[in-house]
Amino acid sequence: MNLMDIYVSEVGRRLPQKTRADIKAEIRSALQDLVDERNREAGKPVDDEMVLAILKEYGDPEKVASSYMGDRYLIGPRLYPTFQKVVFTVMPIIVILVLVGLGTSLFLAGSTARDWIQLVAQTIGNLIWSVLMTAGIIALIFAILERTVPEFKLKKTEWDPHTLLKIKPPDRVRAGSLIVNIFFTSLALLVFNFFPGAFNMGYESGGAWWVCFICNTPQAVWSTTVLSGAFFRYLPALDILWGMSILLTVLVLGRGHWQTTTRWFDLGLKALSVGLGIAMLAGPSLIGITAQSLNAAGFPKPDAASLIVVVLNQIVRLALVLAILTGGWEVIRQLIRLLQTPKPIL
């Protein structure tokens, strides 16, 4: 990829998807005209120095992209493409979680059509509320980053096209994945520390059973927290890891690229997370519900009580195993990369 292609790509990744291709073609054509004109004037073959001089005159990719998008925005051109990616990544997850909750509630609900209609209507309302709340939180996070992290603002200093030669794809920050990490980590800190009984199971006086997340149940005859006390004994360690992960992510976003020190710090956090996951997997059950407690509370399907408890425990164990395997693989891969001797750049 030559310098002109890199420059056009740098402008294009800051533009909205629907207009990106046309604008990139327009910029490429304008640059090619400038190169041809400069070639005729200089009377010598086109080289990198000539292209760099033309790119410097054309301007900083951030400012060029901004000229096509306007200057008034809540989320600027540097962050807007990432904002779109985060929204399109998080929203399907929210929908899936709500649908899983609906399926569980329908399984435990009464058999009348009225009960099913009520649950579906309530789920639609919860889905709309969850989508709006999630979109608002994501927009707030991006707006704060836009105004507090200097690297996300358009720089007014003179842009040096030689910086294109320093772009190294392995070290470039993938802002989308990092901001998704901030969102879900912050959500975990909020839920487990301020809503410790967020995951509940219970039934009402009419015999309707439910499983819900942060819900108001004034008519509940019996309810209990799904998570056990063993889980909350691990919470202080989880809080430390989550907090350090958020701080590291914000630091990397601010610098705009990974460094050796931040990669080693990230490696240490991943290793600690794997160790904590192994301890949680080997320790007591993280599910506080038993078949005996369900049956004693009047569970309408005694035969299914044991099955529900087993399934809940297996889901948690499977999630821990997947987290341990994924984290372990990341630790090994990142450790090998850090220990490898850097190859000279030719």
C-alpha positions as CSV (number, residue, x, y, z in Angstrom):
1,M,0.0,0.0,0.0
2,N,1.5,3.4,-1.1
3,L,1.3,6.6,0.8
4,M,-1.6,7.9,-1.1
5,D,-3.6,4.8,-0.4
6,I,-2.8,5.0,3.3
7,Y,-3.8,8.7,3.4
8,V,-7.2,8.0,1.7
9,S,-7.8,5.1,4.0
10,E,-7.0,7.3,7.0
11,V,-9.6,9.9,5.8
12,G,-12.1,7.2,4.9
13,R,-12.2,5.4,8.3
14,R,-13.4,8.7,9.9
15,L,-16.3,9.0,7.5
16,P,-19.9,7.6,7.7
17,Q,-20.3,4.3,5.9
18,K,-22.9,5.5,3.4
19,T,-20.7,8.3,2.0
20,R,-17.3,6.8,2.5
21,A,-16.7,5.2,-0.9
22,D,-17.7,8.3,-2.9
23,I,-15.7,10.7,-0.8
24,K,-12.6,8.4,-0.9
25,A,-12.9,8.3,-4.7
26,E,-13.2,12.0,-4.9
27,I,-10.1,12.6,-2.7
28,R,-8.1,10.0,-4.6
29,S,-8.9,11.7,-7.9
30,A,-8.0,15.1,-6.5
31,L,-4.7,13.9,-5.2
32,Q,-3.9,12.1,-8.4
33,D,-4.5,15.4,-10.3
34,L,-2.1,17.2,-7.9
35,V,0.5,14.5,-8.4
36,D,0.2,14.7,-12.2
37,E,0.4,18.5,-12.1
38,R,3.4,18.5,-9.7
39,N,5.1,15.9,-11.9
40,R,4.8,18.0,-15.0
41,E,6.1,21.1,-13.2
42,A,9.1,19.4,-11.6
43,G,10.0,17.4,-14.7
44,K,11.1,14.4,-12.7
45,P,9.6,11.0,-11.6
46,V,7.2,10.9,-8.7
47,D,8.8,9.9,-5.5
48,D,7.8,9.6,-1.8
49,E,9.0,13.1,-1.0
50,M,6.9,14.6,-3.7
51,V,3.8,12.7,-2.5
52,L,4.5,13.6,1.1
53,A,4.7,17.3,0.2
54,I,1.3,17.1,-1.7
55,L,-0.3,15.3,1.2
56,K,0.9,17.9,3.6
57,E,-0.6,20.6,1.5
58,Y,-3.9,18.7,1.2
59,G,-4.1,18.6,5.0
60,D,-4.5,16.5,8.1
61,P,-6.8,13.4,7.5
62,E,-8.9,14.3,10.5
63,K,-9.5,17.8,9.3
64,V,-10.3,16.7,5.8
65,A,-12.8,14.2,7.1
66,S,-14.3,16.9,9.4
67,S,-14.8,19.2,6.4
68,Y,-17.1,16.6,4.9
69,M,-19.1,16.1,8.1
70,G,-19.3,19.6,9.6
71,D,-17.9,20.9,12.8
72,R,-20.9,20.7,15.2
73,Y,-21.3,17.3,16.8
74,L,-21.9,15.4,20.0
75,I,-19.5,12.6,18.9
76,G,-16.7,13.8,16.5
77,P,-15.4,12.3,13.3
78,R,-12.6,10.4,15.1
79,L,-15.0,8.5,17.3
80,Y,-18.2,8.3,15.3
81,P,-17.3,5.3,13.2
82,T,-16.3,3.5,16.4
83,F,-19.6,4.6,18.1
84,Q,-21.5,2.9,15.3
85,K,-19.5,-0.3,15.6
86,V,-20.1,-0.4,19.4
87,V,-23.8,0.2,19.1
88,F,-24.2,-2.5,16.4
89,T,-22.2,-4.9,18.6
90,V,-23.9,-4.2,21.9
91,M,-27.6,-4.0,20.7
92,P,-27.8,-7.6,19.4
93,I,-26.4,-8.8,22.8
94,I,-29.1,-6.9,24.7
95,V,-31.8,-8.4,22.4
96,I,-30.5,-11.9,22.9
97,L,-30.4,-11.5,26.7
98,V,-33.9,-10.2,26.8
99,L,-35.2,-13.1,24.6
100,V,-33.4,-15.6,26.8
101,G,-35.1,-14.1,29.8
102,L,-38.5,-14.3,28.0
103,G,-38.0,-18.0,27.2
104,T,-37.1,-18.7,30.8
105,S,-40.1,-16.8,32.1
106,L,-42.5,-18.5,29.7
107,F,-41.2,-21.9,30.8
108,L,-41.9,-21.0,34.5
109,A,-45.2,-19.2,33.8
110,G,-48.7,-20.5,34.0
111,S,-50.2,-22.3,31.0
112,T,-52.9,-19.8,30.3
113,A,-52.7,-17.6,27.2
114,R,-53.3,-14.5,29.4
115,D,-50.1,-15.2,31.3
116,W,-48.1,-15.6,28.1
117,I,-49.5,-12.4,26.6
118,Q,-48.7,-10.5,29.7
119,L,-45.1,-11.8,29.7
120,V,-44.6,-11.0,26.0
121,A,-46.0,-7.5,26.5
122,Q,-43.8,-6.9,29.5
123,T,-40.8,-8.2,27.6
124,I,-41.4,-5.8,24.7
125,G,-41.5,-2.9,27.2
126,N,-38.3,-4.1,28.9
127,L,-36.6,-4.5,25.5
128,I,-37.5,-0.9,24.5
129,W,-36.3,0.4,27.8
130,S,-33.1,-1.6,27.7
131,V,-32.2,-0.5,24.2
132,L,-32.9,3.2,24.9
133,M,-30.9,3.1,28.2
134,T,-28.0,1.2,26.6
135,A,-27.9,3.6,23.7
136,G,-27.9,6.6,26.1
137,I,-25.1,5.1,28.2
138,I,-23.0,4.4,25.1
139,A,-23.6,7.9,23.8
140,L,-22.7,9.4,27.2
141,I,-19.4,7.4,27.3
142,F,-18.4,8.6,23.8
143,A,-19.4,12.2,24.6
144,I,-17.2,12.1,27.7
145,L,-14.3,10.6,25.8
146,E,-14.7,13.2,23.0
147,R,-14.4,16.0,25.5
148,T,-11.8,14.6,28.0
149,V,-9.3,12.6,26.0
150,P,-7.1,15.1,24.0
151,E,-6.2,12.5,21.3
152,F,-9.8,12.2,20.2
153,K,-10.0,16.0,19.4
154,L,-9.0,17.4,16.1
155,K,-5.5,18.8,16.5
156,K,-4.8,22.4,15.5
157,T,-1.1,21.8,15.2
158,E,0.5,21.3,11.8
159,W,0.1,17.8,10.5
160,D,3.3,16.0,9.4
161,P,2.6,13.4,6.6
162,H,5.7,11.5,7.7
163,T,3.5,10.1,10.6
164,L,1.9,7.8,7.9
165,L,5.2,5.9,7.8
166,K,5.0,5.2,11.5
167,I,1.6,3.5,11.4
168,K,1.9,-0.1,12.6
169,P,-1.3,-2.1,12.4
170,P,-0.5,-4.5,15.4
171,D,-0.1,-1.5,17.8
172,R,-3.0,0.5,16.5
173,V,-5.9,0.8,19.1
174,R,-9.1,-0.9,18.1
175,A,-11.3,1.6,19.8
176,G,-14.5,-0.3,19.2
177,S,-13.6,-3.4,21.2
178,L,-12.0,-1.3,23.9
179,I,-15.1,0.9,24.4
180,V,-17.3,-2.2,24.4
181,N,-15.0,-3.5,27.2
182,I,-15.4,-0.3,29.2
183,F,-19.2,-0.5,28.8
184,F,-19.7,-4.0,30.0
185,T,-17.0,-3.8,32.7
186,S,-18.7,-0.6,34.1
187,L,-22.1,-2.3,33.9
188,A,-20.7,-5.3,35.9
189,L,-19.3,-3.0,38.5
190,L,-22.6,-1.1,38.8
191,V,-24.8,-4.2,38.9
192,F,-22.9,-6.4,41.3
193,N,-22.0,-3.7,43.7
194,F,-25.1,-1.5,43.8
195,F,-27.7,-4.2,42.9
196,P,-26.4,-7.3,44.6
197,G,-29.8,-9.0,44.3
198,A,-30.2,-8.1,40.7
199,F,-30.7,-11.7,39.5
200,N,-33.9,-12.9,41.2
201,M,-36.2,-15.9,41.1
202,G,-39.6,-16.1,42.8
203,Y,-43.4,-16.3,42.5
204,E,-46.4,-14.2,43.2
205,S,-49.6,-14.9,45.1
206,G,-51.4,-16.0,41.8
207,G,-48.9,-18.7,41.3
208,A,-46.9,-17.0,38.5
209,W,-43.2,-17.7,38.6
210,W,-40.5,-15.4,37.2
211,V,-36.8,-15.0,36.7
212,C,-35.8,-11.3,36.3
213,F,-33.0,-8.9,36.4
214,I,-33.3,-5.7,38.5
215,C,-37.1,-5.9,38.7
216,N,-39.6,-4.6,41.2
217,T,-41.7,-7.5,42.7
218,P,-44.1,-6.0,45.3
219,Q,-46.5,-8.9,45.0
220,A,-43.9,-11.6,45.5
221,V,-44.7,-14.3,48.0
222,W,-41.3,-15.8,47.8
223,S,-38.1,-14.6,46.0
224,T,-34.4,-15.3,46.3
225,T,-31.2,-14.2,44.8
226,V,-29.9,-16.5,42.1
227,L,-26.2,-16.0,43.0
228,S,-24.8,-17.5,46.1
229,G,-22.8,-16.0,48.9
230,A,-19.7,-17.7,47.5
231,F,-19.9,-15.5,44.4
232,F,-20.0,-12.3,46.5
233,R,-16.9,-13.4,48.4
234,Y,-15.1,-13.1,45.1
235,L,-16.6,-9.7,44.4
236,P,-13.7,-7.6,46.0
237,A,-11.2,-9.3,43.7
238,L,-13.4,-8.9,40.7
239,D,-13.9,-5.2,41.5
240,I,-10.1,-4.7,41.6
241,L,-9.6,-6.4,38.3
242,W,-12.5,-4.6,36.6
243,G,-11.4,-1.2,37.9
244,M,-7.8,-1.8,36.8
245,S,-9.1,-3.0,33.4
246,I,-11.1,0.2,32.9
247,L,-8.1,2.4,33.9
248,L,-5.8,0.6,31.5
249,T,-8.4,0.8,28.6
250,V,-8.8,4.6,29.1
251,L,-5.0,5.0,29.2
252,V,-4.6,3.1,26.0
253,L,-7.4,5.0,24.3
254,G,-5.8,8.2,25.4
255,R,-2.4,7.3,23.9
256,G,-4.0,6.0,20.7
257,H,-1.8,2.9,20.6
258,W,-0.4,0.0,22.6
259,Q,3.0,0.2,24.2
260,T,5.2,-2.5,25.7
261,T,4.4,-1.4,29.2
262,T,0.6,-1.4,28.6
263,R,0.8,-4.8,26.9
264,W,2.6,-6.3,29.9
265,F,0.1,-4.7,32.3
266,D,-2.7,-6.1,30.2
267,L,-1.0,-9.5,30.2
268,G,-0.8,-9.4,34.0
269,L,-4.5,-8.6,34.3
270,K,-5.5,-11.4,32.0
271,A,-3.3,-13.9,34.0
272,L,-4.9,-12.8,37.3
273,S,-8.4,-13.1,35.7
274,V,-7.6,-16.6,34.6
275,G,-6.4,-17.5,38.1
276,L,-9.5,-16.1,39.6
277,G,-11.7,-18.0,37.2
278,I,-10.0,-21.2,38.1
279,A,-10.5,-20.5,41.8
280,M,-14.2,-19.8,41.2
281,L,-14.6,-23.0,39.1
282,A,-13.0,-25.1,41.8
283,G,-14.8,-23.4,44.7
284,P,-18.4,-23.7,46.0
285,S,-21.3,-23.3,43.7
286,L,-22.0,-19.8,42.5
287,I,-25.7,-20.5,42.3
288,G,-27.6,-20.0,45.6
289,I,-30.8,-21.9,44.6
290,T,-31.3,-25.5,45.4
291,A,-34.1,-28.0,44.4
292,Q,-35.0,-28.3,48.1
293,S,-35.5,-24.5,48.4
294,L,-37.6,-24.3,45.3
295,N,-39.9,-27.2,46.3
296,A,-40.2,-25.8,49.8
297,A,-41.3,-22.5,48.3
298,G,-44.1,-24.2,46.4
299,F,-42.4,-24.6,43.0
300,P,-45.2,-25.7,40.6
301,K,-43.1,-28.2,38.8
302,P,-41.2,-30.3,41.4
303,D,-39.8,-32.7,38.9
304,A,-38.2,-29.8,37.0
305,A,-36.8,-28.1,40.1
306,S,-33.6,-30.3,40.1
307,L,-33.2,-29.9,36.4
308,I,-33.4,-26.1,36.6
309,V,-30.7,-26.0,39.4
310,V,-28.5,-28.4,37.4
311,V,-28.9,-26.3,34.2
312,L,-28.1,-23.1,36.0
313,N,-25.0,-24.5,37.6
314,Q,-23.8,-26.0,34.3
315,I,-24.3,-22.7,32.5
316,V,-22.2,-20.9,35.1
317,R,-19.5,-23.6,34.9
318,L,-19.5,-23.6,31.1
319,A,-19.1,-19.8,31.1
320,L,-16.2,-20.1,33.5
321,V,-14.5,-22.8,31.4
322,L,-14.9,-20.7,28.3
323,A,-13.5,-17.6,30.0
324,I,-10.5,-19.6,31.4
325,L,-9.7,-21.2,28.0
326,T,-10.1,-17.9,26.1
327,G,-8.1,-16.0,28.7
328,G,-5.4,-18.6,28.9
329,W,-5.0,-18.6,25.1
330,E,-4.7,-14.8,25.1
331,V,-2.1,-14.9,27.9
332,I,0.0,-17.5,26.0
333,R,-0.4,-15.6,22.6
334,Q,0.5,-12.2,24.1
335,L,3.4,-13.6,26.2
336,I,5.0,-15.2,23.1
337,R,4.5,-11.9,21.2
338,L,6.1,-9.9,23.9
339,L,9.1,-12.2,24.3
340,Q,9.8,-12.4,20.6
341,T,12.7,-10.2,19.3
342,P,11.2,-7.4,17.3
343,K,12.1,-7.7,13.6
344,P,13.8,-4.7,12.0
345,I,11.6,-2.5,9.9
346,L,12.9,-2.3,6.4
